[in-house]
Amino acid sequence: MSAPLDAALKVIQSIQWKQILILTGIMMVLHVFLFDIVPSTEAEGVAPGAVTATSKAAPPKPTPTSGPAVSAIPGAPPGKKPNFKPPTSFDFVPELHTEPFLTTEPEDGNYETPIDSVPPDEYVAVCMSVKDQAQDMVEFFVHHYYNMGIQRFYVMDDGSEPPLSTFDYPGIPRTALTFTYQPRASRAGNMQTVFYKWCIERYADKHTWIAFLDGDEFLETPGNETLREVLETFEEDDTVGALGVNWRMHSSSGLLQRPESVRQSFTTCIYDDLEHNGTASANSHIKSIVKAKYAEAAINPHKFAIMGRNTVGEYGDVVTTAAWRRPITRTRVGLHHYAVKSREEYVAKMNRGNGMTQPKGEAFWMEIENETPHVNCTEMKAYSP
């Protein structure tokens, strides 16, 4: 044999084959126990769907790239996971709540913060005069809280029976709601503007803007701006004291009974009468979002005294009238006014009156339903929740 072959044989003879066989056997046993035997997930206490040694991991779920995250709260601290979510249904039956709401703040400001709250964003608040509309308020709160980023609501209760503060409002943290109750027996005839004055006196120093709305009025931002972004464009202009937002008044859409959701159900509106500069349309009415540091008092439910500053429209145009802005535009921000709703709800509205002791009657129903041209308006159906 050649020298290289002799060397190879000597190496082979020197290998400890016994140790190699033992090691191989140990490796085979380990392979069987670790990889070839699949344990029962139920018998071994493994959660269904968990990744085991022989199972395949599920592909990662896609991350949504658009649409609101219904469990996210605007302005919540990073990482905060609130334990409340907006309701998926607005077929709401009022129920008594189990913990007290804030009913005005005590003089010493000393009250407990419910555990389900997150620090609110106080940039813009809503002040509203309401009576006996607990069933409607959940959708109002949810829409403005989750879609408009408004996290503070001052609910001025015009003698509701039972008081509005005695109901639960699913999906809204209790610290977002502050109630003030005015007994009917001692109310003023112009209680709505009195309420607005109280909101200014008590809360103006807490906010940059206060929107003065009714419970049947829903803000919309149809463009690429948020409500806050729209307001911020006027914030540093000291000549501006309020933003006047045009109505988009909805009809009954032929409904006789109360539907589950106003935004999904009332999809016809009165026309804007643009060919006559809006003079024949009630949509020329405005409601005001007031710069809080200039707010003095309500001239009427639509417009405010604001220390000599201007009420302007969405493009900075000065509103010179007591309650109307023409031409009508709502390309940056609009206010959907569900003025009549269903026939059932309108009858209830006539019976309860309004905050200025000027209840609507059958003439108003006829005007909106039969005497004013209608157009389709489905844009609010896009909002969810």
C-alpha positions in Angstrom: 0.0 0.0 0.0 1.0 3.6 -0.5 2.0 5.8 2.4 -1.1 8.0 2.2 -3.4 4.9 2.4 -1.5 3.5 5.4 -2.0 6.8 7.2 -5.7 6.9 6.5 -6.2 3.4 7.9 -4.3 4.3 11.0 -6.6 7.3 11.6 -9.8 5.2 11.1 -8.5 2.6 13.6 -7.8 5.3 16.2 -11.5 6.5 16.2 -13.5 5.6 19.3 -16.5 4.1 17.6 -18.2 3.1 20.8 -18.5 6.7 22.0 -19.8 7.8 18.6 -22.5 5.2 18.6 -23.6 6.2 22.1 -23.7 9.9 21.1 -25.7 9.1 18.0 -28.3 7.1 20.0 -28.7 9.9 22.5 -29.3 12.4 19.6 -32.0 10.1 18.1 -33.8 9.8 21.4 -33.8 13.6 21.9 -35.1 14.1 18.3 -38.0 11.8 18.9 -39.1 13.6 22.2 -38.5 17.1 21.1 -39.7 17.2 17.5 -41.6 14.0 16.4 -44.1 13.8 19.2 -46.8 16.6 19.0 -48.4 17.1 22.4 -52.2 17.6 22.6 -52.8 21.3 23.2 -55.7 20.6 25.5 -54.1 17.8 27.4 -50.9 19.7 28.0 -52.6 23.0 28.7 -51.2 24.8 25.5 -53.5 27.5 24.4 -55.4 26.8 21.1 -53.6 28.5 18.3 -50.2 28.7 20.1 -47.1 27.9 18.1 -45.7 24.5 19.0 -42.5 22.9 17.8 -44.2 21.3 14.8 -46.8 23.9 14.1 -46.5 26.8 11.7 -46.7 30.3 13.0 -49.6 32.2 11.6 -48.7 35.1 9.3 -48.8 38.5 11.0 -52.1 40.4 10.8 -52.0 43.4 8.5 -51.8 46.8 10.3 -54.7 49.0 9.3 -53.5 52.0 7.3 -56.7 54.0 7.4 -59.9 54.5 9.4 -60.4 55.4 13.1 -59.2 53.0 15.8 -62.3 52.7 17.8 -60.5 51.8 21.0 -58.1 54.7 20.7 -58.9 57.9 22.6 -57.9 61.2 21.1 -55.3 62.8 23.3 -54.7 59.8 25.5 -51.1 59.4 26.8 -48.9 57.1 24.8 -49.4 53.5 25.8 -52.7 54.3 27.6 -55.2 51.5 27.1 -58.6 52.8 28.2 -61.1 50.2 29.3 -64.1 51.7 27.4 -65.0 51.6 23.7 -67.6 53.4 21.6 -70.8 51.4 21.3 -71.4 49.5 18.1 -75.1 50.1 18.3 -77.1 53.3 19.1 -80.3 51.5 19.9 -79.9 52.9 23.3 -82.3 52.4 26.2 -81.4 54.8 29.0 -80.4 53.1 32.3 -79.5 54.5 35.6 -75.8 54.7 36.2 -74.1 53.3 39.3 -71.5 56.0 40.0 -72.2 59.7 40.2 -71.4 62.0 37.3 -70.0 65.4 37.9 -72.9 67.8 38.4 -71.1 71.1 38.3 -67.8 71.3 40.0 -67.8 71.9 43.8 -66.3 75.2 44.9 -63.2 73.6 46.2 -62.7 71.7 43.0 -62.3 68.5 45.1 -63.9 65.5 43.4 -62.8 62.0 42.6 -61.7 61.1 39.2 -63.4 57.8 37.9 -60.9 55.1 37.1 -62.1 54.8 33.5 -60.9 58.3 32.6 -58.0 59.5 30.7 -56.6 63.1 30.8 -58.9 65.0 28.4 -57.7 67.4 25.7 -59.2 70.7 26.7 -58.5 72.6 23.5 -62.2 72.7 22.4 -65.3 72.0 24.5 -69.0 71.8 23.8 -71.7 73.7 25.7 -75.2 72.4 25.1 -78.7 73.1 26.4 -80.7 69.9 26.5 -84.0 68.6 27.8 -85.2 65.0 28.0 -82.9 63.7 25.2 -80.9 61.1 27.0 -81.7 58.5 24.3 -80.2 60.8 21.6 -77.1 61.9 23.4 -75.0 58.8 23.2 -74.6 59.1 19.4 -73.9 62.9 19.8 -71.2 62.3 22.4 -69.6 59.4 20.5 -69.5 61.2 17.2 -67.9 64.3 18.6 -65.5 62.5 21.0 -64.1 60.0 18.6 -64.5 61.8 15.2 -64.1 65.4 16.1 -61.6 65.1 19.0 -63.8 66.9 21.5 -63.4 65.5 25.0 -65.3 68.0 27.2 -69.1 68.4 27.2 -70.9 70.8 29.4 -74.5 69.5 29.5 -76.9 72.2 30.7 -80.0 70.3 31.7 -83.2 72.4 31.2 -85.3 70.5 33.7 -85.2 67.0 32.3 -87.2 64.4 34.2 -85.4 62.4 35.3 -82.2 64.5 35.1 -79.8 63.7 32.3 -77.0 63.1 34.8 -78.8 60.0 36.1 -78.2 58.0 32.9 -75.3 55.9 31.6 -73.7 57.0 28.3 -71.8 54.0 26.9 -68.4 54.6 25.4 -67.7 58.0 27.0 -65.6 58.5 30.0 -67.5 60.0 32.8 -65.0 62.8 33.3 -65.8 64.1 29.8 -69.3 65.0 31.0 -70.2 67.8 33.4 -73.9 68.4 34.1 -75.7 71.5 35.4 -79.4 71.0 36.3 -81.9 73.8 36.2 -85.4 73.0 37.7 -88.2 73.9 35.3 -90.1 75.9 37.9 -87.3 78.5 38.3 -86.0 78.6 34.7 -85.8 81.8 32.7 -87.6 82.2 29.4 -84.3 82.5 27.5 -82.7 79.7 29.4 -80.6 78.6 26.5 -78.7 81.9 26.4 -78.5 82.0 30.2 -76.9 78.5 30.0 -74.4 79.8 27.5 -73.5 82.7 29.8 -72.9 80.3 32.6 -70.6 78.2 30.4 -68.6 81.3 29.6 -68.4 82.5 33.2 -67.4 79.1 34.6 -65.3 77.4 31.9 -63.9 79.9 29.4 -60.5 80.0 31.1 -60.2 76.2 30.6 -60.4 76.1 26.8 -59.2 77.8 23.7 -62.6 77.3 21.9 -66.1 76.5 23.0 -68.7 75.2 20.5 -72.3 76.1 21.4 -74.4 73.3 19.9 -77.7 71.6 20.3 -78.1 67.8 20.8 -79.4 67.4 17.2 -76.4 69.1 15.6 -73.3 67.2 14.5 -70.1 68.7 13.3 -68.4 67.5 10.1 -65.0 68.1 8.6 -65.3 66.9 5.0 -61.8 67.9 3.8 -58.4 66.7 4.9 -58.3 68.9 8.0 -59.4 67.9 11.5 -61.6 70.2 13.5 -58.6 71.2 15.6 -56.6 72.0 12.4 -59.4 74.2 11.1 -59.6 76.1 14.4 -55.8 76.5 14.6 -55.8 78.5 11.4 -57.8 81.2 13.2 -56.2 80.9 16.6 -53.5 83.6 16.2 -55.7 86.1 14.4 -56.8 88.6 17.1 -59.5 90.0 14.8 -61.3 86.7 15.0 -63.5 86.0 18.0 -65.6 83.1 16.6 -66.1 80.7 13.8 -69.6 80.6 12.3 -70.4 77.2 10.8 -73.2 76.8 8.3 -76.1 74.4 8.9 -76.9 71.4 6.7 -80.5 70.8 7.7 -81.9 67.2 7.4 -85.4 66.2 6.7 -87.3 63.2 8.1 -86.3 61.1 5.0 -89.8 59.8 5.2 -89.3 57.9 8.5 -92.2 57.7 10.9 -90.4 56.1 13.9 -87.1 56.7 15.6 -84.3 54.9 13.9 -81.2 53.5 15.6 -78.8 56.0 14.2 -79.4 59.6 13.0 -76.3 59.7 10.9 -77.1 56.4 9.1 -80.8 57.1 8.6 -81.6 60.7 7.7 -80.0 61.1 4.3 -82.0 63.9 2.6 -81.5 67.6 3.3 -83.0 70.9 2.3 -81.3 72.6 -0.6 -78.8 75.5 -0.2 -80.5 77.8 -2.8 -77.1 78.7 -4.2 -78.7 80.3 -7.3 -80.1 83.0 -5.0 -77.1 83.2 -2.7 -78.9 81.0 -0.1 -81.5 83.6 0.8 -84.4 81.0 0.6 -82.5 78.3 2.6 -82.4 77.9 6.4 -79.0 76.4 5.8 -77.7 79.9 5.8 -78.0 79.9 9.6 -74.8 79.5 11.6 -73.8 78.1 14.9 -70.7 79.5 16.7 -67.5 78.0 17.9 -66.3 80.8 20.1 -62.7 81.8 20.9 -63.0 81.4 24.7 -60.8 84.3 25.8 -63.0 86.8 23.9 -66.4 85.3 24.8 -68.8 87.7 26.6 -72.4 86.5 26.1 -74.8 85.0 23.6 -76.6 87.6 21.5 -78.9 84.7 20.4 -78.4 81.0 20.1 -76.4 81.5 16.9 -74.0 84.4 17.5 -72.0 85.9 20.4 -70.7 89.2 21.7 -66.9 88.7 21.4 -65.2 91.9 22.6 -65.5 93.7 19.3 -63.9 90.8 17.3 -65.4 89.3 14.2 -67.4 86.1 13.7 -66.0 84.7 10.5 -66.8 81.8 8.1 -64.5 79.0 7.2 -62.6 81.1 4.7 -62.2 84.1 7.0 -65.2 86.0 5.6 -66.8 88.3 8.2 -70.4 87.3 9.2 -72.2 90.7 9.4 -75.7 89.5 10.2 -77.2 88.3 13.4 -77.4 84.6 12.5 -76.8 84.0 8.8 -73.8 83.4 6.5 -74.1 83.7 2.8 -73.0 82.3 0.4 -73.4 78.9 2.2 -70.2 76.8 2.2 -69.2 73.7 4.2 -66.0 72.5 2.5 -63.8 72.8 5.6 -66.4 72.4 8.4 -70.2 72.0 8.5 -72.9 71.4 11.0 -75.5 68.8 10.2 -78.8 69.8 11.9 -81.3 66.9 12.4 -84.0 69.4 12.9 -87.1 67.2 12.6 -85.9 63.6 12.6 -88.7 61.0 12.3 -92.4 62.0 12.7 -92.4 60.2 16.1 -89.4 62.3 17.3 -90.8 65.5 16.0 -94.0 65.1 17.9 -91.9 64.6 21.1 -89.9 67.7 20.2 -93.0 69.8 19.9 -94.2 68.6 23.3 -91.0 69.3 25.2 -90.4 72.8 23.8 -87.0 74.4 23.5 -84.5 76.4 25.4 -85.8 79.8 24.2 -89.4 79.0 25.1 -90.3 79.1 21.4 -91.4 75.5 20.6 -91.5 74.4 17.0 -94.9 73.5 15.6 -96.6 71.9 12.6 -95.7 74.9 10.4 -92.0 74.2 10.8 -92.6 70.5 9.9 -94.5 71.5 6.8 -91.7 74.0 5.8 -88.9 71.4 6.0 -90.9 68.4 4.7 -93.1 69.9 2.0 -92.2 73.5 1.2 -88.4 73.3 0.7 -86.7 71.4 -2.1 -84.7 68.4 -0.9 -81.3 67.0 -2.0 -79.5 63.8 -1.1 -76.9 64.1 1.7 -75.3 60.8 2.7 -71.9 62.1 3.8 -72.5 61.4 7.5 -73.0 57.7 6.8 -69.3 57.5 6.4 -68.6 58.2 10.1 -68.2 55.2 12.4 -68.6 55.0 15.3 
